[in-house]
Amino acid sequence: MALRTRPPINIGLVFDWHAQKRTRTVVHLDRPFDIAPDAGTTYGAAPLAELVTEVSNWLYAAGVRHGDRLAVVKDNHFDMVLIAAGAARIGALPVMMAPGQDLDAIRTMITRAGPTVLVAGAGVLDRAAEAGVAPAGPGVRLVVIGEPREGLPSGAVTLDDLRGAADAPVRVRGDHEPMIVTHTSGTTGVPKLVMHSPYTALGALPYRLESSPIPFLTSGRGDVVASAISFCHMRGLSWTRSQFALAPRAMVVISDPGLESTARVLAKHRPTSLEALPNIFQRWEELADEQPELFFQVRRFISTFDAVHPRTVRTFLALSRARFPVWAWGLGQSEIAGISANLFTRATVRRARTTRDGVTNVGWPTLVRVKVVDQYTGRRLPRGEPGLLMVNTRTRCLDYLGESDRHRMKTEGDWWNTGDLGERTRFGRVRLVDREVDMIPGMSCIEAESTLLDRLERAQEVVVLSVPDGLPVPVLCMRDDRLEPEEWKRATEGLPDFGEPRLVPWEDVPRTATWKVRRALLREQLLDEKCGRGTGRWT
């Protein structure tokens, strides 16, 4: 039987499909997999598929069966995708979690997941041991990745205990049944657990487009495609499937986006296509100044998950030595995948052309329907008037695991409330204003932060925090932890009034697994304020 042209939409079958292709890719890692620490950093298609099969066998030997839930919380790496694939391959439901949340949030998510087995990294277990708490309740079997400092918890097993297990039966779920659960960023509290089927996660039309050769936008056979994302999130699955379908020359995984680690990886594997989270690119601006040659060969920059500031786009496009480099930007959410997309060039982000509209323009809806409604009444608003963005899409998640009522609150028929404030502009484009919970009357935080970043060249990060009954407070991360009064005066000329700026080291800003700033926690830490704005209806 001839191999099907497009990859399957169940992640449990994607690795085997790729291994059978005539044209395959090679994966290079920045460090060995946590689940295979002695196996090196280079994998062809067949070894990757074999490792996914081994994961299925390990999980089955640990007691995971078709229909069971499996919770996974470990350090960021591409092996998160392999674990998800191994679980899906036997029809289990993997619940993927990043370890960056506090222990109470992790424990809450695990409780909501109700797993049969918990796969946990040593780092999370060390934190739990120090706090004197158990990561999961009784009756949940624990499989440990790595070596906890305090030794194995009672009743736990390691991957070494499971290696060499018998072959597990392959039995994937249907295209419209639950396949995977990932979580939201958690900027406002405990992340929500988002359940997707093969169709909503990988099968709808936007995913099929990403797996097709499209000039400027998707990979070709000669590309070296690097990615620095949170691999426990849905983007890790869609990135894997699309690159396996397109089979570039190499895929490069950057699990640690720190400056030193990134410089080492990019020096060895010079990418022609580079994807990262928006705030990772922003952090890499320092690397762009110090080692610009690392980015000379990049023709296509890609950012997803969140808004990206024009200064960041301008910085990297200026470094590329390609004839026509582009920056592809997609705005999306864990619950509904892509909302809109835009394409930037050097011309579109020239400083003189970066207007208010250009700063917050997130482009055109990506095969979804978008409407803007009044956040209090639900009344549909005309173009040019900001309100809540509602989206109608076939990629909408099935449910929030353990919080079905919350999921229902965010739906109105076929429409999903994104919690983003925006407006429709000319030619059907979408302009993003703010998250509803971050809103400041009369001001767009995104616009103010982009303007301040443009004017403060040494700023690594700018966060404008809303303050009830007070002036918004700017939080600045400066490369040298210094801000001169005259420098601040020039930067704020023509902008709304601010409170006194707060200088905070970049490392001290609380972030999510997708590097978004946890504004509520930052506000609480700096201002002793626990309240935000918005209706509170859609969070």
N, C-alpha and C positions, 0 to 999 in steps of 0.2 A: 504493500500500500504506500502510495506517495505521501511524503510528509506534508501536512497542511502548510499553506503559505503563511498565515498569521499564527502567532503563538496562542495557546489556549488562554482563557481568561481566569482560570483557577490557578493561583500561584503555586499550588501543590504540584502542578504538571509542567510549569514553565521551564524548569531547569532540565528535566528529561528531554523536553522538546528541543531546547537549545543544543543539547549534546548530540542530537541526531541530525542537526542541520549540516549542510555542506559548508556553509560559510559561518564561522563562529568567531567569537571575540575572546580576548585574554583579559583577566581581571588582575590588577596589581593593587596590593593593599599597603597602607602606610605602616601597619604592624600586623603580626599574625592574628588570626581569628582567636577570640577567647575560647571558642569551643574546639579549636585545633591548634594549640599554642606551639606545637613542634613541627607544623606542616609548612612553614614558610609563608611567603607573601605573594606568590604568583600562582594563579590557578587557571587552567584551561577549562573548557566547557565540561568535559567528562569528569574530571576530579570534583568540580563543583556539584554536579548532579549526584555523584557517588556520596558526597558529604551530606547532601539533603536526604538521600536514602538512609544513611547512617543515623541522622537525626530522627527520622521516623522510627527506626528500630529502637533507638534509645528511649524515646517517649513511650512507645508501646510497652517496652520492658518495664518502664517506671509505672505503668498502670493506666496510661492514657488510652481511651477507646473512642470509637466513632461517636460523635455527639457530645463528648466531654469538653469541658472548658479547661484551658491551660493558661495560667498567668506567667508572664515572662517580664522580669525587670533586671536589667544589666547595663553595663557601660555601652555607650554608643559604638556600634560597628555594623558592618554589612552582614555579619552573621545573624543579626536580628531578622533579616529577610529570610535567611536560610532556615532559622528555627520556625518562622511562620510558615514557610513552605513545607517543612517536614511535618508540622502539625496538620496543615490542610490536606496533605497527601493521604492521611489516614482518617480524614473526616472530623478531626477535632477542631475546636474553635480557639485559636490563640488570641490572648488578650495581651497586647504589647504595651509596655510601660517604660518610660525613661526614668532613670534613677535620680534626676535632679530635684524632684519635689521633696518636701520635708517628709519625715517618716509617717506622720499622722495622715498625710494625703495618700502616701503609698499604701498604707494599711487600709484606708478607706476604699481605695480603688480595688485592692485585692478582695476585700469583703464583698463589694458590689459584684465583682467578677464571679465569685462562688466557684473557684477552680477545684478540680480533682488533684492537680499537681501544680506546684509553683517552681519555676526555674528561676533561680536568683544568683546574681553575681556576688563574688566575695565582698566587694566594696559595700554593697547595700547591707549585707549581713553584718559586716563590721560596725556600720553605723547603728544597726538595730541592737547589737550586743552592747555597744557603749551606752545606749539609751535604756537598756534593760527591757526592751520590748520584743515580742515575737513578730516576725513579718507576716505570719498568717495564723489563723485559728487552728484548733485541733481538727484532725481528720484530713488536713491537706498535706500531701506528701511533698517533701522538699528535695529538689535536685539542685546541687550546688555547682556553679561554674567558678573555677579558681580555688584558691586556698585561703579561707578566712583566718585572720590572725588568732582568733580564740579557738580554732578548730571547728569541726563540724557540729552543728546543733544535733541534739538527740533525734535519732530516727532518720536523719538526712542521708542521701547518697550522692556520690559525685559522678561526673560523666565517665571517669575511669572505671567506676563500678558497672557501668552500663555498656561499655564498649564491647563489641563482639556479640551483641544481642542478635537473636534470630530475626529473619526478615519479617517485617510487619505487613499485613494485608493492605494493599492500596485501595482506598475507597473514598473518593472525594465527594463532597456535597454537590447539590444541584446549583445551577447558575443563579438562582434567585433565593437560595438559602444562605444563612449566615456563614461567612468564610473567615472573617478576621475582625478584630476589635482593636482600634488604636484610640488614642486620647487627644483631647483638645489641648491647647497650649497651657491653660491653667493660669492665665494672667489675673483672673479675678477670684481664684480660690481653688478648690479641689477640681482637677480636670474631669471633664465628662468622658465617659467611655463610649466611643462611637462605633456602632456595628454596621458592617458592610457585607454585601454579597459579592460573588465574583463579578456579576454584571455591574453593580454600582461602583465597585472598586477598580475594575479593569476592563469591563466589557462595553461600556457605552461609547458613543461616537467620538468624544474628545480623546479617549485613550487610543482608539483606532487611528486617529489622525497623527498622534504622536509617534506611532509605530510605522508611519509611512514616510518615504523620502520627500521632504518639502524643502526647497532651496532656502538657505539662511536659517531655517528654524530647526531642522532635525539633522542627525548625524549621518555622515557618509562613511564609506569603507576606509578612507584614509585618516579619519579623525582619531584623536586621542581625547577621550571624554572623561573629565574629572568631575567628581561630585563631593561636596562637603555639606551634608544635610543631616537631619535627625533620621536615622534609618529605621527607627521603630514606628515612624509615622507613615501614612498612606503613600506619600511621595516616594518612599524607598521601594515600594512594590511597583508603582507605575514606571519609575526610572529603570528598574531592572528589566521589566517586560519590554519596554520600548527599545532599550539598547541591545537586548538579546535578539530582537526582531531585525534591527538595523545592522548589527554586527560591525561596529567600528573596529579599527585596528586594536584599540585597547580601551579598557575601562579602568579608571584610577579612583580608588576609594580613599577619601580623607576623613577618617573617623575622629581625628584630633585636629581641629582647625586652629590651634595655637600658632603663633607666628613662626617659631622655630621648627615645629613639625611640618607645617605647610611649606616652608621654604625648602626643607630637605626633600619633600616629595615632589614638588614642582620642578626642582632642579634636576631630578632624575627622570621625570616623565613630564615633558613640556606639553601642556594641553593645547589643543586647538578649540575645544569646547569646555567651558568651565561653569559649573553650577554651584551656587552656595546660597545659604540663607542671607537675606538682606543685611542683617547686622554683622554677619561674618564678613561679607564684602567690606562693610564699613570699617571693621577692625583691621582688615587687610590693607587699608589705605596706607598704613604705616609701612607695611611690607612693600607696597608699590613705590613708595618714596625711596626705600633703602635698597631694594633689589628689583628694579623695574623690568629687568631682562626676563624674569620668570613669567611675565605676561605678554611678551612680544608676539608669540605665535597664536594667541587666542583670537579666533574669528567670531566666536559666539559666546557671550556671557549670558547666563540665565539665573534669574532669581524668582523665587516663589514664596508663598506663605504670607507676605506682609508688604507694606509700602517700602519703596526704595527712594533714597534721597538723590536729587540731581547731581550733587557734588560727587557722590560715590560713582554714579554712572559715568560722569564726565572724566573722572580720574582714570578709570580703567580703559575706557574707549580710547583715550589719548595715548595710552601706552602701546596699544596693539599696532603691529606693523602690517596687519592685513590691509588689503586695498579697501574693503568695505566692512569693517567690523560692526556687529549689531549687539544690542542688549535686548533680550527677550524677557519680559516681565509678566508674570502671571499672578493675579490675585485670587486666592482660594481659601477654602475652609475645610477642616477635616470632615465636616458633615456633608458637604456637597461638592467637593473637589473644586474645579475651576469656576470662577465667576466671570472674570474678564481678562483680557490680555492686551499687551501693547508692545510695540517695537521701537526702540530708541536707536538713533544714530548719532554720530558726532554733531551733526547739524542741529538736531532737535534738542540737544542739551547744552548748546553754547550758552555761556553765562548771560549774554545780552538777550537771549530768546527764552530764558527760563522765567516765565511769568507765573502768576498765581494759578492759572489753569494748567500750565505745564507741570508744576510741582505736584499736583494732586490728580492729574489725569491718569487713570488706570486703563484707558483704552475701551475696547468694544467687548460686549458680552460674548463668551466663547460657547456658542451653540446652546445657550440657555436664555430664558426670558427673564428680564429684570424690570421691576417697577419700583417707584419711590412713593412711600406713604407717610402720612403724618404719624409721628411716633406715639401720639396720645389717642388719636381717634381712628387711625387706620385708613383715613381718607386718602385716595390716590392723589398725588401732587403733580402739577404740570412740570414741564422741562424748565430747568433753571432754578427750581425751588428745592432746597435740601430737605431730606427726610430719611427714614429708614429704608435700606435696600432690601427688597423682597425678591427671591429667586425661585423660578420654576424650572426644575431640571430632573433628568432621569438618573442622575448620579446621586440623588439624595440618600442619605443613610437610612437603614432600616429602623434604628431605634438607638436610644441611650441605654446601655446595659445597666440594669439596676435603677434607672430613673426614667421609666417610660412616661410618667406624668410630665416631667420636664420637657421631654421630647415633644409631646403633644402640645404643650404651651407655645412652642416655637413654630408650629405649623398652622396654616389657615387654608384648608383644602389642599390644593397642589402647590401652595406657596410656602416658602421657608424664610423665616426672618433671620437675616444674617447678623443683626446687632451692629451693623456698620451704618454710619451716616454718610449719605452721598447724594448726588443729583445727576440727572440726565442732562447732557449738554447738546450742542449742535452735532448733527450727523449720528445721533444715538450713542455717543460716547458716555462713559461713566466717570464722574469726578468723585473721588473719595475725600470726605471731610474729616471723619474721626470714627473711632469706636464710640457707641452711645455712652458707655460707662465712663469714657474719658472726656466727654464733651465739655467745652468751656464756652458759655454764651458769647457770641460775637467774635469768636476766634476759632481757627482750625489749628489744632496742635501740630498736625503734619506739616502744614504750611509754615507755621512759626519755627518749628524745629529745622526744617530744610533751609529756611532763610538764615537762621543763626549759624548753622553748619557752613553755609556758603561764606559767611562773613568772619567766622572764627576758624582760621586755617589749622590751628593747633588743636581744635576740639576733636576728640575721638567719639564723643556721644553727647547729644543734647536731648533732654527729656523735659517737657513742660507739664507740670502737675497742676491739675485743677485744685482750688482751695475754696470750699464753701464760704461765702461772704468775705472773700479776700482776694487779693491779686494772685494770679497764677505764678507758681514758683518754678523757675528754670533750674534744672540740675545739669551741671556741666562736668564732663570728664575731659580734662586737658592733658596733653602729652607730658607736660612738665609740671602739672598740678599748680599752675599759676594763671591768674587772670588780672590784668591791669585795669584800673577804673576807666581810663580813657578808651581802652580796647573794648570794654563792655558798652560804653556810651556810643561808640561808633557802630557796634553790632546791632544795637537796638533802635537806631535812628529810624523813625517812621513806623515802628511797630507799636502794638498796644502796650500799655503799661504792664510791667512785671514786678513781682516781689524781688527781694534780694537774691541773687544767684547763689546756689550751693555748689561747692566744688567737692566732687566725690571721685576717688580712684576708680578707674574702669572695672577693676576686679571686684569692687564692692557693690556694684549694681546688681540686684537680684534679677535673674533671667530664667526663662523657661528652657525646655529642651530645644526649642526652635529659636532660641536666642532673643525672643521678644522680652522687653523689659516688663517685669512684674510691677506695674505702676502702683497698684494698691498696696503692695508690701513696701515699696520704696517710699510712698507717701507716709505710711505708718512709721517707718524707721526714721525718716527725717523730720516729719511734721507732727507726729503723734496723731494723725488723722486717719480714721478707718472708713470714712464715708466717701463715696464717689457720687457722680451725677447720673442722670438718665432716669428712665421710668422704672428700672429694675425688673421689667416684665420679660425681657428677652435674654438675660444672662444665663 
